[in-house]
């Protein structure tokens, strides 16, 4: 067994891990090791924005997880394609940049987490971004590592969507990440010059030459090394060997909502009875590890269209457009290859409360059926209708004590009846938008017809065609020591264990109202500031 020593070891090269590793290594006196189970992010499927559409059906750069059968989805098994590559899910996602609602963060603070109000985290959002859409203002920042822009070559169908939203009382909103979330707008995306701008591209690649930053890919963490109640290192698997790196100061887990709780449990930190069930010696009984799983559930309203110029599709015209698009992208970094597919966004309220939207809409410029794993001839467009603040809570548990075995993932979709009722209303409102006059020039038949006013039929539709929007969180919940289900405190230290933090989506006590990429970048920025503030000069 080989061993090396660093000040900080960061496990997981996703959004949180890339940020905290980069920021800590800005101090040349501090050494940082970043371990990523996946490979480098050099693939064309990553740099070319449309490449992500192939990663899910082909299983590229993905853990390829599945859920346990979901009673709320008629017993179906859900798909969970988490990123397994440097950059994590930021290297394979749809690049949508949304921060959520200010009330999300105020609620975190109200749960006993000082320092996490919206006003306190807003400077970190601004610090992280280089915003090409609006420049610097009270809500947006420039000069940061994460580039945020509009799409270079958006489809004309987006304008129909914005007009359709207006026709249903949902106004245009210049910046849903600004003063108000409510409304509709073109998507803001993490791209730069027509290329994906992942967390790795933003925070790691520019600093690959730092002598104090060691990035190790294809390094699958197997356990946190503990000495008593202190984390002192990490064991990992690489090239058939078991290796170990030691941490002089801290081990930081950034494996995401599934990876971080799994590694904690494999290391003997978690619910004692569950660990004993798998023959794992209990180092610290922490009941909340793997609990409190929340995820956005989304459904799809899919329409066929004759407008091959405005949508992606499987046809001779579509194939020719894709071939031409590849050459255009290589030459000018414009055209279809720059699309993120989910080109327009909207935030609405089923309760008539514009201050706290509970449904997110995303118009996709193609047929998106079962995460694009079900192919259909012809062209179409899709509306994702997403429940933003689910009440249902699930779990992440171990199948066995092997680090290479996938965890058992149970999001408990639609377990709470309020979730189903809210998603029914949101789906009906989304259907009204899609059936409105501005879409008339594009609209063909629905792939899966929906009777808007038949609530029982809408409920059945949701159980048949809904699944994850890829935003799991909450399994290492942030909260005070008085919270029996809290895993980390407000500084992201693991309760009861010294020298160990968690920095990723798993620390969210409640799921935010939007995509989780931007908030996780913010969490990484905040963690780095807190850690550096505690480091002796």
PyMOL commands that set and color helices and strands:
alter all, ss='L'
color gray80, all
select helices_A, chain A and resi 15-24+44-47+49-58+71-73+88-91+102-110+118-128+157-167+199-207+256-266+272-277+316-332+336-338+417-434+437-439+455-465+505-507+517-534
alter helices_A, ss='H'
color red, helices_A
select strands_A, chain A and resi 3-11+32-36+65-70+76-80+129-131+146-150+183-186+188-189+191-192+195-196+213-217+220-227+230-238+241-253+269-270+284-285+297-305+313-314+342-348+359-364+378-387+395-397+408-410+467-468+500-502
alter strands_A, ss='S'
color yellow, strands_A
deselect
rebuild
show_as cartoon
